[in-house]
Amino acid sequence: MARLSKLKKLVVVGDIIKSARKKQNKRADEVAKACDVSQECVFLWERRTYIIDKNLPKIAKALGISLRRLKIANANGKRLHARGVPRRVTKWKQRHDDRAIA
C-alpha cells in the first residue's frame, strides 16, 4: 500500500504538457497544428496519465520540452495505470455524477 501512495505522487505526462503549454501562453489549437492533430486530441493528452509513445516527439518539439522528460512521465503514467490507479476524474464528470446522486 505504501508503494502505491508513492506512485500517486509521480508526475504524469498530461501535467507536463498542460503546464508547458500554459507557461508559453499557447492555445491548444496552436499546439494541435504543430503536432498535426485536432484540438480535442491536445485536451485529451492533458487529461491523460499516459499517451501513445509515437506522439511524444511531436509534442516535445511543439512545446520545446525535453523528449526524455516526457518519456519518463509517460512511463510513470503507465505504471500507475498498470497498478489499477483510476484515471483522473474531470470536473465536468464530477459535477454530473453529483447531480445524478442527488
N, C-alpha and C positions, 0 to 999 in steps of 0.2 A: 504494500500500500504506500509506503514511504517513497518508493521508486516512482510510482505513478504521479504523486504530487510534485516531484521534481520535474517530470516531463511536462506537466501542465504549464510550468513557468518558462518553457523554451519559446524562443521567438520563432514564429512561423512565417512562411513566405508572404502570405496576404498582408500581414502587418508591415513588412518591409516595403512592399510595393506601394501600399497606400501612403505611408509616411514619406517615401521618396517623391511621390507624385505631388503631395501637398507642399513639401518643402520647396519644390521647384515651381510652385504655382501653375502646374499644368492641369488642364482639364482631361477628363477620361477620354474624350474623343480625340484629343491630340496624341495621347499615348496609343490609342487604338489605331490611329492612322499610321503611326510609326511602326507598329507591330503587325500591321495588315490584318487586323481583326475588327470585330464590332465593339462598340462602346459597352454593350452589355457584357461582353466577354471580359473586359477590363474590370468591371464591377464584380463579376464572379470571382476573378483572381483575387481581388482584395478581400473577399469574404472567406476564401478557402484556407485550409491548413496546409494543403499541398496542391500542386498543379502538375500537368504533364511536362516532363523534362525537355521536350523539344521546343517549348515556348520560352524557356529561360534565357537563351542567348539574345532573342529579340527584345525581351523585357529589359535585360541588363543594358543593352545598347540604347534603347529608347529613354531609359531613366538615368543613364550614366552611373550605374552602380556596379559593384563587383559581381561577376558571374559566380565566383566561388562563394560569396556570401549568400547569394540566392540558392545555390545548390545545398549548402549546409542547412539553411532554414527549411528548404523543401524536404530534406531528409528527416529533420525534426518532426515535421508535419506528418510524414509517412509513418514514423514511429508512433506518434500519438494515435493515428488512425488505426494502426495495427493492434494497438492495445485496447481499442474499444472506447476511447475517449470521444464523446459526442462532438459533432461539429458545432461551431458557434451558432447560437440562435440569433437571427436578425431581429431588430426592433419591431419590424412590421409583423413578423410571425408571432412574436411575444405578445404584442397588442391584440392580435386577432385570437390567439389562444386564450387570453384572459377574458375576452368578450364571450367566447364560447362557453367558458366555465361558469361565468356569472349569470 
